[in-house]
Amino acid sequence: MGDFKFEIEKNFGELSESPKGWKKEFNLVSFNGREAKYDIREWDPDHEKMSKGLTFTKEEIVKLRDLLNKLDI
């Protein structure tokens, strides 16, 4: 198995922080040199380790935004 590489191209913000210091963030991330995707997951304080997360294409994040805007919170 080869090396796994990632690059956080843009950080949009932090959603929460766990007691162990990991932060759930919304970022634009490129994995293994591929086109960057919108990404929500927890990261350790040094951004060296990550949890499982969700990635979205631009089209998916636009649809998610539209769905969230319809919520009556």
N, CA, C and O atoms as a printed pandas DataFrame, in Angstrom:
     atom_number atom_name residue_name chain_id  residue_number  x_coord  y_coord  z_coord
0              1         N          MET        A               1    0.848   -1.191    0.000
1              2        CA          MET        A               1    0.000    0.000    0.000
2              3         C          MET        A               1    0.886    1.245    0.000
3              4         O          MET        A               1    1.830    1.331    0.786
4              5         N          GLY        A               2    0.592    2.206   -0.871
5              6        CA          GLY        A               2    1.403    3.406   -0.987
6              7         C          GLY        A               2    1.103    4.430    0.095
7              8         O          GLY        A               2    0.244    4.231    0.954
8              9         N          ASP        A               3    1.833    5.522    0.025
9             10        CA          ASP        A               3    1.633    6.600    0.987
10            11         C          ASP        A               3    0.298    7.288    0.735
11            12         O          ASP        A               3   -0.133    7.461   -0.405
12            13         N          PHE        A               4   -0.336    7.672    1.828
13            14        CA          PHE        A               4   -1.580    8.428    1.757
14            15         C          PHE        A               4   -1.226    9.890    1.987
15            16         O          PHE        A               4   -0.598   10.228    2.990
16            17         N          LYS        A               5   -1.624   10.756    1.063
17            18        CA          LYS        A               5   -1.286   12.171    1.168
18            19         C          LYS        A               5   -2.567   13.003    1.134
19            20         O          LYS        A               5   -3.557   12.639    0.501
20            21         N          PHE        A               6   -2.511   14.121    1.831
21            22        CA          PHE        A               6   -3.633   15.049    1.813
22            23         C          PHE        A               6   -3.108   16.462    1.977
23            24         O          PHE        A               6   -2.041   16.687    2.549
24            25         N          GLU        A               7   -3.878   17.408    1.465
25            26        CA          GLU        A               7   -3.536   18.814    1.628
26            27         C          GLU        A               7   -4.819   19.592    1.888
27            28         O          GLU        A               7   -5.753   19.551    1.088
28            29         N          ILE        A               8   -4.856   20.290    2.999
29            30        CA          ILE        A               8   -5.992   21.175    3.285
30            31         C          ILE        A               8   -5.750   22.458    2.491
31            32         O          ILE        A               8   -4.855   23.240    2.812
32            33         N          GLU        A               9   -6.553   22.661    1.462
33            34        CA          GLU        A               9   -6.378   23.825    0.600
34            35         C          GLU        A               9   -7.038   25.070    1.182
35            36         O          GLU        A               9   -6.558   26.187    0.985
36            37         N          LYS        A              10   -8.139   24.870    1.899
37            38        CA          LYS        A              10   -8.816   26.020    2.511
38            39         C          LYS        A              10   -9.602   25.542    3.720
39            40         O          LYS        A              10  -10.303   24.532    3.656
40            41         N          ASN        A              11   -9.482   26.271    4.817
41            42        CA          ASN        A              11  -10.259   25.995    6.023
42            43         C          ASN        A              11  -11.393   27.001    6.090
43            44         O          ASN        A              11  -11.160   28.210    6.099
44            45         N          PHE        A              12  -12.635   26.495    6.138
45            46        CA          PHE        A              12  -13.797   27.377    6.200
46            47         C          PHE        A              12  -14.223   27.653    7.632
47            48         O          PHE        A              12  -14.913   28.637    7.902
48            49         N          GLY        A              13  -13.807   26.773    8.560
49            50        CA          GLY        A              13  -14.141   27.016    9.958
50            51         C          GLY        A              13  -14.279   25.745   10.770
51            52         O          GLY        A              13  -14.303   24.630   10.248
52            53         N          GLU        A              14  -14.366   25.964   12.056
53            54        CA          GLU        A              14  -14.470   24.889   13.041
54            55         C          GLU        A              14  -15.924   24.753   13.484
55            56         O          GLU        A              14  -16.594   25.749   13.757
56            57         N          LEU        A              15  -16.409   23.508   13.553
57            58        CA          LEU        A              15  -17.778   23.259   13.989
58            59         C          LEU        A              15  -17.856   22.941   15.472
59            60         O          LEU        A              15  -18.809   23.329   16.147
60            61         N          SER        A              16  -16.841   22.228   15.984
61            62        CA          SER        A              16  -16.823   21.878   17.406
62            63         C          SER        A              16  -15.436   21.376   17.781
63            64         O          SER        A              16  -14.588   21.139   16.920
64            65         N          GLU        A              17  -15.219   21.217   19.099
65            66        CA          GLU        A              17  -13.967   20.660   19.598
66            67         C          GLU        A              17  -14.280   19.624   20.660
67            68         O          GLU        A              17  -15.084   19.872   21.558
68            69         N          SER        A              18  -13.647   18.463   20.561
69            70        CA          SER        A              18  -13.867   17.389   21.525
70            71         C          SER        A              18  -13.000   17.622   22.760
71            72         O          SER        A              18  -12.045   18.397   22.708
72            73         N          PRO        A              19  -13.328   16.950   23.881
73            74        CA          PRO        A              19  -12.504   17.084   25.088
74            75         C          PRO        A              19  -11.041   16.686   24.864
75            76         O          PRO        A              19  -10.156   17.177   25.566
76            77         N          LYS        A              20  -10.780   15.809   23.900
77            78        CA          LYS        A              20   -9.398   15.393   23.646
78            79         C          LYS        A              20   -8.658   16.361   22.721
79            80         O          LYS        A              20   -7.502   16.116   22.375
80            81         N          GLY        A              21   -9.304   17.450   22.319
81            82        CA          GLY        A              21   -8.646   18.484   21.522
82            83         C          GLY        A              21   -8.805   18.360   20.025
83            84         O          GLY        A              21   -8.320   19.211   19.280
84            85         N          TRP        A              22   -9.485   17.301   19.562
85            86        CA          TRP        A              22   -9.729   17.167   18.131
86            87         C          TRP        A              22  -10.836   18.142   17.726
87            88         O          TRP        A              22  -11.802   18.336   18.464
88            89         N          LYS        A              23  -10.687   18.752   16.549
89            90        CA          LYS        A              23  -11.661   19.730   16.073
90            91         C          LYS        A              23  -12.381   19.212   14.833
91            92         O          LYS        A              23  -11.757   18.713   13.896
92            93         N          LYS        A              24  -13.711   19.342   14.847
93            94        CA          LYS        A              24  -14.512   19.021   13.662
94            95         C          LYS        A              24  -14.496   20.269   12.790
95            96         O          LYS        A              24  -14.936   21.341   13.206
96            97         N          GLU        A              25  -13.978   20.110   11.570
97            98        CA          GLU        A              25  -13.775   21.249   10.695
98            99         C          GLU        A              25  -14.442   21.046    9.337
99           100         O          GLU        A              25  -14.677   19.922    8.894
100          101         N          PHE        A              26  -14.734   22.169    8.701
101          102        CA          PHE        A              26  -15.223   22.189    7.328
102          103         C          PHE        A              26  -14.087   22.748    6.473
103          104         O          PHE        A              26  -13.718   23.915    6.610
104          105         N          ASN        A              27  -13.535   21.914    5.594
105          106        CA          ASN        A              27  -12.367   22.278    4.797
106          107         C          ASN        A              27  -12.551   21.900    3.335
107          108         O          ASN        A              27  -13.470   21.164    2.975
108          109         N          LEU        A              28  -11.661   22.418    2.506
109          110        CA          LEU        A              28  -11.500   21.979    1.127
110          111         C          LEU        A              28  -10.194   21.199    1.109
111          112         O          LEU        A              28   -9.126   21.768    1.337
112          113         N          VAL        A              29  -10.275   19.878    0.835
113          114        CA          VAL        A              29   -9.122   19.000    0.973
114          115         C          VAL        A              29   -8.875   18.207   -0.304
115          116         O          VAL        A              29   -9.803   17.693   -0.929
116          117         N          SER        A              30   -7.598   18.121   -0.675
117          118        CA          SER        A              30   -7.175   17.267   -1.779
118          119         C          SER        A              30   -6.558   16.008   -1.185
119          120         O          SER        A              30   -5.643   16.090   -0.365
120          121         N          PHE        A              31   -7.051   14.847   -1.593
121          122        CA          PHE        A              31   -6.527   13.566   -1.134
122          123         C          PHE        A              31   -5.759   12.905   -2.272
123          124         O          PHE        A              31   -6.287   12.745   -3.373
124          125         N          ASN        A              32   -4.519   12.524   -2.007
125          126        CA          ASN        A              32   -3.666   11.828   -2.980
126          127         C          ASN        A              32   -3.567   12.560   -4.319
127          128         O          ASN        A              32   -3.564   11.930   -5.377
128          129         N          GLY        A              33   -3.486   13.887   -4.270
129          130        CA          GLY        A              33   -3.298   14.682   -5.472
130          131         C          GLY        A              33   -4.524   14.854   -6.336
131          132         O          GLY        A              33   -4.447   15.448   -7.411
132          133         N          ARG        A              34   -5.658   14.342   -5.880
133          134        CA          ARG        A              34   -6.894   14.475   -6.660
134          135         C          ARG        A              34   -7.495   15.864   -6.470
135          136         O          ARG        A              34   -7.059   16.640   -5.620
136          137         N          GLU        A              35   -8.506   16.154   -7.283
137          138        CA          GLU        A              35   -9.213   17.427   -7.159
138          139         C          GLU        A              35   -9.769   17.565   -5.746
139          140         O          GLU        A              35  -10.315   16.613   -5.187
140          141         N          ALA        A              36   -9.626   18.746   -5.181
141          142        CA          ALA        A              36  -10.076   18.983   -3.811
142          143         C          ALA        A              36  -11.587   18.859   -3.700
143          144         O          ALA        A              36  -12.330   19.203   -4.619
144          145         N          LYS        A              37  -12.025   18.351   -2.534
145          146        CA          LYS        A              37  -13.450   18.223   -2.237
146          147         C          LYS        A              37  -13.747   18.908   -0.915
147          148         O          LYS        A              37  -12.868   19.092   -0.073
148          149         N          TYR        A              38  -15.001   19.277   -0.757
149          150        CA          TYR        A              38  -15.457   19.840    0.510
150          151         C          TYR        A              38  -15.527   18.699    1.505
151          152         O          TYR        A              38  -15.986   17.608    1.168
152          153         N          ASP        A              39  -15.075   18.940    2.729
153          154        CA          ASP        A              39  -14.831   17.850    3.661
154          155         C          ASP        A              39  -15.211   18.265    5.087
155          156         O          ASP        A              39  -14.869   19.357    5.538
156          157         N          ILE        A              40  -15.921   17.377    5.783
157          158        CA          ILE        A              40  -16.244   17.581    7.204
158          159         C          ILE        A              40  -15.732   16.360    7.956
159          160         O          ILE        A              40  -16.146   15.233    7.683
160          161         N          ARG        A              41  -14.821   16.594    8.914
161          162        CA          ARG        A              41  -14.270   15.515    9.750
162          163         C          ARG        A              41  -13.518   16.134   10.921
163          164         O          ARG        A              41  -13.281   17.341   10.962
164          165         N          GLU        A              42  -13.148   15.277   11.870
165          166        CA          GLU        A              42  -12.348   15.713   13.010
166          167         C          GLU        A              42  -10.867   15.559   12.696
167          168         O          GLU        A              42  -10.451   14.602   12.042
168          169         N          TRP        A              43  -10.084   16.515   13.171
169          170        CA          TRP        A              43   -8.633   16.526   12.997
170          171         C          TRP        A              43   -7.963   16.669   14.352
171          172         O          TRP        A              43   -8.478   17.344   15.243
172          173         N          ASP        A              44   -6.804   16.025   14.502
173          174        CA          ASP        A              44   -6.029   16.232   15.725
174          175         C          ASP        A              44   -5.443   17.647   15.693
175          176         O          ASP        A              44   -5.460   18.295   14.647
176          177         N          PRO        A              45   -4.928   18.131   16.822
177          178        CA          PRO        A              45   -4.436   19.517   16.878
178          179         C          PRO        A              45   -3.353   19.856   15.844
179          180         O          PRO        A              45   -3.235   21.013   15.439
180          181         N          ASP        A              46   -2.567   18.872   15.416
181          182        CA          ASP        A              46   -1.489   19.133   14.462
182          183         C          ASP        A              46   -1.873   18.841   13.009
183          184         O          ASP        A              46   -1.040   18.963   12.111
184          185         N          HIS        A              47   -3.121   18.461   12.779
185          186        CA          HIS        A              47   -3.608   18.092   11.444
186          187         C          HIS        A              47   -2.762   16.969   10.827
187          188         O          HIS        A              47   -2.518   16.957    9.620
188          189         N          GLU        A              48   -2.320   16.029   11.668
189          190        CA          GLU        A              48   -1.576   14.865   11.186
190          191         C          GLU        A              48   -2.461   13.626   11.155
191          192         O          GLU        A              48   -2.244   12.726   10.344
192          193         N          LYS        A              49   -3.464   13.576   12.044
193          194        CA          LYS        A              49   -4.394   12.451   12.098
194          195         C          LYS        A              49   -5.798   12.977   11.893
195          196         O          LYS        A              49   -6.117   14.114   12.244
196          197         N          MET        A              50   -6.647   12.108   11.306
197          198        CA          MET        A              50   -8.025   12.510   11.028
198          199         C          MET        A              50   -8.973   11.357   11.318
199          200         O          MET        A              50   -8.582   10.190   11.305
200          201         N          SER        A              51  -10.217   11.703   11.580
201          202        CA          SER        A              51  -11.263   10.695   11.752
202          203         C          SER        A              51  -11.870   10.391   10.389
203          204         O          SER        A              51  -11.518   11.009    9.385
204          205         N          LYS        A              52  -12.776    9.440   10.371
205          206        CA          LYS        A              52  -13.577    9.237    9.166
206          207         C          LYS        A              52  -14.436   10.483    8.991
207          208         O          LYS        A              52  -14.830   11.123    9.967
208          209         N          GLY        A              53  -14.717   10.812    7.752
209          210        CA          GLY        A              53  -15.480   12.021    7.522
210          211         C          GLY        A              53  -16.372   11.898    6.308
211          212         O          GLY        A              53  -16.563   10.814    5.756
212          213         N          LEU        A              54  -16.909   13.021    5.910
213          214        CA          LEU        A              54  -17.770   13.108    4.732
214          215         C          LEU        A              54  -17.133   14.057    3.736
215          216         O          LEU        A              54  -16.682   15.141    4.106
216          217         N          THR        A              55  -17.096   13.654    2.470
217          218        CA          THR        A              55  -16.598   14.537    1.424
218          219         C          THR        A              55  -17.717   14.803    0.425
219          220         O          THR        A              55  -18.583   13.960    0.191
220          221         N          PHE        A              56  -17.673   15.999   -0.156
221          222        CA          PHE        A              56  -18.718   16.443   -1.065
222          223         C          PHE        A              56  -18.101   17.121   -2.287
223          224         O          PHE        A              56  -17.119   17.853   -2.166
224          225         N          THR        A              57  -18.676   16.876   -3.459
225          226        CA          THR        A              57  -18.309   17.633   -4.654
226          227         C          THR        A              57  -18.948   19.022   -4.538
227          228         O          THR        A              57  -19.751   19.270   -3.639
228          229         N          LYS        A              58  -18.585   19.912   -5.448
229          230        CA          LYS        A              58  -19.186   21.243   -5.441
230          231         C          LYS        A              58  -20.701   21.148   -5.610
231          232         O          LYS        A              58  -21.454   21.856   -4.941
232          233         N          GLU        A              59  -21.140   20.268   -6.510
233          234        CA          GLU        A              59  -22.580   20.120   -6.753
234          235         C          GLU        A              59  -23.297   19.608   -5.505
235          236         O          GLU        A              59  -24.391   20.067   -5.180
236          237         N          GLU        A              60  -22.678   18.660   -4.814
237          238        CA          GLU        A              60  -23.293   18.117   -3.591
238          239         C          GLU        A              60  -23.356   19.156   -2.487
239          240         O          GLU        A              60  -24.350   19.227   -1.763
240          241         N          ILE        A              61  -22.315   19.963   -2.347
241          242        CA          ILE        A              61  -22.312   20.956   -1.266
242          243         C          ILE        A              61  -23.340   22.056   -1.545
243          244         O          ILE        A              61  -23.920   22.613   -0.613
244          245         N          VAL        A              62  -23.565   22.370   -2.822
245          246        CA          VAL        A              62  -24.611   23.342   -3.177
246          247         C          VAL        A              62  -25.978   22.784   -2.800
247          248         O          VAL        A              62  -26.809   23.506   -2.249
248          249         N          LYS        A              63  -26.219   21.506   -3.093
249          250        CA          LYS        A              63  -27.497   20.884   -2.725
250          251         C          LYS        A              63  -27.660   20.818   -1.208
251          252         O          LYS        A              63  -28.747   21.063   -0.685
252          253         N          LEU        A              64  -26.583   20.489   -0.507
253          254        CA          LEU        A              64  -26.636   20.453    0.959
254          255         C          LEU        A              64  -26.954   21.835    1.512
255          256         O          LEU        A              64  -27.772   21.960    2.423
256          257         N          ARG        A              65  -26.323   22.871    0.976
257          258        CA          ARG        A              65  -26.605   24.241    1.404
258          259         C          ARG        A              65  -28.078   24.579    1.217
259          260         O          ARG        A              65  -28.713   25.158    2.098
260          261         N          ASP        A              66  -28.613   24.208    0.051
261          262        CA          ASP        A              66  -30.018   24.490   -0.223
262          263         C          ASP        A              66  -30.929   23.762    0.737
263          264         O          ASP        A              66  -31.921   24.325    1.199
264          265         N          LEU        A              67  -30.604   22.506    1.049
265          266        CA          LEU        A              67  -31.409   21.740    2.022
266          267         C          LEU        A              67  -31.335   22.366    3.409
267          268         O          LEU        A              67  -32.348   22.486    4.098
268          269         N          LEU        A              68  -30.136   22.763    3.814
269          270        CA          LEU        A              68  -29.975   23.386    5.133
270          271         C          LEU        A              68  -30.727   24.706    5.229
271          272         O          LEU        A              68  -31.282   25.035    6.277
272          273         N          ASN        A              69  -30.742   25.463    4.130
273          274        CA          ASN        A              69  -31.461   26.738    4.121
274          275         C          ASN        A              69  -32.962   26.560    4.275
275          276         O          ASN        A              69  -33.651   27.491    4.693
276          277         N          LYS        A              70  -33.485   25.376    3.945
277          278        CA          LYS        A              70  -34.920   25.102    4.077
278          279         C          LYS        A              70  -35.315   24.702    5.497
279          280         O          LYS        A              70  -36.499   24.696    5.834
280          281         N          LEU        A              71  -34.329   24.369    6.329
281          282        CA          LEU        A              71  -34.647   23.944    7.698
282          283         C          LEU        A              71  -35.247   25.092    8.499
283          284         O          LEU        A              71  -34.815   26.239    8.388
284          285         N          ASP        A              72  -36.237   24.768    9.298
285          286        CA          ASP        A              72  -36.851   25.758   10.180
286          287         C          ASP        A              72  -36.310   25.497   11.594
287          288         O          ASP        A              72  -36.899   24.756   12.381
288          289         N          ILE        A              73  -35.184   26.125   11.880
289          290        CA          ILE        A              73  -34.521   25.907   13.177
290          291         C          ILE        A              73  -34.745   27.104   14.075
291          292         O          ILE        A              73  -34.270   27.122   15.210
